[in-house]
Amino acid sequence: RATVTQVLGYGERATEPGLVLLESPGNDGVSSTAEAVAGANLILFTTGRGTPLGVPPPTIKISTNTELALKKPKWIDFDAGVILSGAKTLGQSTDELLDFILRVASGEVRTKNELNGFREITIFKTGVTL
């Protein structure tokens, strides 16, 4: 359990420690950029299609299916599809993911987006676009 300490609008920065909710558009690039602007030091990004997205903070790409992880090994950091296939238990995968997160956060390993130089930003424009 965690208490929500802040609710942020798009483009706002977190000023309190703890669980922070962020309201932003749902587009991959826009929402990940908004998380970075809000102060995220690391992003966990689940994908079923394999967008080669990466924003300035390390972006751990988590594949929802093993087929994708096998097709895109240069983009995917962690294969969560092994849970659905029965190759690993939820507990095993959770432990492995947590270990990987800690290794990335400590600088011991780099994410695929860091290795490939994927560090895009995508800004959401409100109002009229001509």
N, C-alpha and C positions, 0 to 999 in steps of 0.2 A: 504494500500500500504506500501511496505517496500523496501528499497534499499538494494541490495546485497552488503555486506561489504567485504566478502572474498569468495574465491573458494578454497577448500582444496583438496589435494590428500589423498589417503588412508594412514592412520597413522599420519597425520599432526594434529597439535593442533591449535584451534582458538586463535587468539591473539587480535582480534578486537570485540567490541560489535556489535550487530545487526544481520541481517539475513545472515547466513553462509551456503553455499552449500558445500556438501561433496560428492566426487566421491569415490565410494567403490563398491565391489561386492554386488549383491542383496540378497544373502543368509541371512535368518533371523538373525542367530547368528553373522555372520561376519559383517553385516551392523550395527547391534545394538552395537556390541563391538567397531566398528570404530567410532560411534557417541559418545560413552563414552570416548574413547581415545581423540577425538577432543574437549572434554570438556562439553558435555551435562550433565546437572544436573538432567534432567527428560526426559524420553522417552515416547512418545505416539506411541503405536504399534497397528495397525489395523490388524485384523485377521478374516478369514472366516473359518479356520479349527481348531483353538484353540491350537496352539503350546504352551506348558507350558514354554515359554521362559522368562527369566529375566536376566538382566545384572546388574552390580553393581549399577548404578543409578536406582532409582525407575522407574519401567516400567509399565505404565498404559496400560493394555490390553483392546482394544476396539473391541467388537464383531460386525461384520457387519450384523449378523442375530440373531434373538431372540432364535431360536432353539439351536444354539451353546451356547448362554449365559445360557440357561436352562440346557443343558447337562454338561457344564463345569463351574459350579458356583465357584469352588475353584481356577479357573485360570483366569476368566474374571472379569475385574473391572467395565466395562461400556457396556451396551447393546445399540448400535446404531440402531439395527434392529427395534426398536419401531417406527422409522421414516417411514420405508417402510411399516410396518403393519398399520400405521395410528393411533397407540395408543398414540403417542405424535407428536407434530409439530416439525419441524426443529428448530424453535426458542426455544421451551421448552427444547429440548435435548441439544442444544448448551449452554443454560444457565446452565443446570445441569452438563454438562461436564466441563465447565469453573469453576464452583464452586468446583467440585471434584479435578480438577487440582490444584487450589489454596489451597485446604485443604491438598493435598499431599505435595505440595511445602513448605507449612508452617510447616509440620511435625505433623499436627493434625490427619491425618489418614495415614495408611500404605497400599501400594498396595499388591495385592495377591502374586506377586513374592517376596516381602519382607516378608510377613507372612509365605510363604512356603519355604523360603530359596533358591529360584531359583536365583542364581547370577553367571551365566556362562560367560566365555569369549571364543570367537572363533576367532582364528587368521587365516588369509588368507595367504597361502604359495604360493609364486610365484616360477616359475621354475620347474625343474624336481622333481618328488616325486618317490622314489623307495620303 
